[in-house]
């Protein structure tokens, strides 16, 4: 079993943006927004466990988007970190590009082809 040390600075950046932009008790994602997130994760080969747990976390709704992303950075849904890291990096990159604005985050995921645009690869979720 490989233990990862998550990037605390990245976690802090996501938390700071989220606290500045997401208000209320839970997220306000609609069904299509959640489908957009899950479909992007699936495209980047997230495991079934990661997909199901994320859909549950976002659908209930249990968490704000930034809470959920920050927990994923820390290792939530960590059944296969190496496999799930690619999808997580895409999501975190899109969130940072949107500066924590959830509407812009969803638009970003819908309008950008991250199979071609590879800037998300620079996101360091784990420290070596």
Phi, psi and omega per residue, in radians:
X1 nan 2.243 3.135
X2 -1.663 2.254 3.074
X3 -1.704 2.351 -3.122
X4 -1.909 2.550 3.007
X5 -1.860 2.020 -3.069
X6 -1.316 2.763 -3.124
X7 -1.369 1.757 -3.090
X8 -1.153 -0.527 3.101
X9 -1.197 -0.708 3.085
X10 -1.127 -0.768 3.095
X11 -0.994 -0.800 -3.129
X12 -1.121 -0.686 3.127
X13 -1.109 -0.777 3.111
X14 -1.110 -0.778 3.137
X15 -1.091 -0.746 -3.132
X16 -1.119 -0.833 3.111
X17 -1.057 -0.760 -3.121
X18 -1.104 -0.775 -3.135
X19 -1.124 -0.489 3.126
X20 -1.398 -0.390 -2.973
X21 -2.091 -0.449 -3.090
X22 -1.868 2.097 -3.116
X23 -2.048 2.876 -3.103
X24 1.697 -3.060 -3.058
X25 -1.527 -0.679 -3.109
X26 -2.339 3.118 3.122
X27 -1.259 2.869 3.139
X28 -2.067 0.538 3.136
X29 -1.217 2.465 3.010
X30 -1.692 3.109 -3.069
X31 -0.989 -0.755 -3.119
X32 -1.173 -0.605 3.084
X33 -1.113 -0.774 -3.141
X34 -1.140 -0.711 3.080
X35 -1.045 -0.719 3.115
X36 -1.037 -0.808 -3.136
X37 -1.119 -0.864 -3.088
X38 -1.133 -0.720 3.120
X39 -1.099 -0.677 3.074
X40 -1.133 -0.742 3.104
X41 -1.072 -0.785 -3.137
X42 -1.081 -0.751 3.131
X43 -1.010 -0.637 -3.123
X44 -1.667 0.480 2.940
X45 1.111 0.595 3.017
X46 -1.100 2.559 -3.129
X47 -1.219 2.807 3.112
X48 -1.035 -0.671 3.125
X49 -1.090 -0.807 3.134
X50 -1.097 -0.749 3.136
X51 -1.112 -0.851 -3.107
X52 -1.131 -0.774 -3.120
X53 -1.159 -0.690 3.122
X54 -1.130 -0.770 3.113
X55 -1.063 -0.742 3.096
X56 -1.075 -0.836 -3.106
X57 -1.073 -0.645 -3.077
X58 -1.549 -0.420 -3.093
X59 -1.457 -0.612 -3.000
X60 -0.876 -0.672 -0.403
X61 -1.385 2.279 -3.126
X62 -1.631 -0.609 -2.972
X63 -2.301 2.690 2.906
X64 -1.255 2.791 -3.097
X65 -1.060 -0.754 -3.113
X66 -1.160 -0.618 3.068
X67 -1.058 -0.828 -3.121
X68 -1.087 -0.837 3.129
X69 -1.078 -0.749 -3.137
X70 -1.103 -0.700 3.092
X71 -1.130 -0.666 3.104
X72 -1.144 -0.674 3.068
X73 -1.053 -0.692 -3.134
X74 -1.295 -0.260 3.080
X75 2.187 0.063 3.079
X76 -1.047 2.533 -3.121
X77 1.114 0.561 -2.984
X78 -1.591 0.894 3.116
X79 -1.301 -0.442 3.138
X80 -2.713 1.400 -3.025
X81 -0.984 -0.754 -3.126
X82 -1.061 -0.730 -3.123
X83 -1.279 -0.690 -3.068
X84 -1.416 -0.283 -3.069
X85 -1.036 -0.658 -3.114
X86 -1.084 -0.847 3.126
X87 -1.103 -0.722 3.137
X88 -1.105 -0.733 3.123
X89 -1.070 -0.718 3.108
X90 -1.065 -0.817 -3.126
X91 -1.106 -0.789 -3.136
X92 -1.129 -0.739 3.119
X93 -1.040 -0.831 3.141
X94 -1.089 -0.681 3.124
X95 -1.129 -0.762 3.118
X96 -1.158 -0.694 3.098
X97 -1.073 -0.598 3.135
X98 -1.452 -0.009 -3.138
X99 0.942 0.625 3.079
X100 1.424 0.016 3.103
X101 -1.419 2.035 -3.014
X102 -1.149 -0.695 3.094
X103 -1.050 -0.802 3.125
X104 -1.171 -0.599 3.084
X105 -1.045 -0.842 -3.134
X106 -1.156 -0.760 3.091
X107 -1.035 -0.761 3.130
X108 -1.002 -0.832 3.140
X109 -1.117 -0.591 -3.119
X110 -1.362 -0.560 -2.987
X111 -1.743 -0.233 -3.096
X112 -1.876 2.377 3.091
X113 -1.655 1.633 -3.080
X114 -1.347 0.000 2.953
X115 -1.366 -0.459 3.100
X116 -1.735 -0.837 3.104
X117 -1.406 1.904 -2.993
X118 -1.860 0.290 3.140
X119 -1.041 -0.451 3.127
X120 -1.058 -0.382 -3.125
X121 -1.108 -0.343 -3.138
X122 -1.344 -0.252 3.131
X123 -1.177 2.222 3.129
X124 -1.844 1.711 3.124
X125 -1.377 -0.728 -3.098
X126 -1.916 2.526 3.024
X127 -1.702 2.458 -3.126
X128 -1.618 nan nan
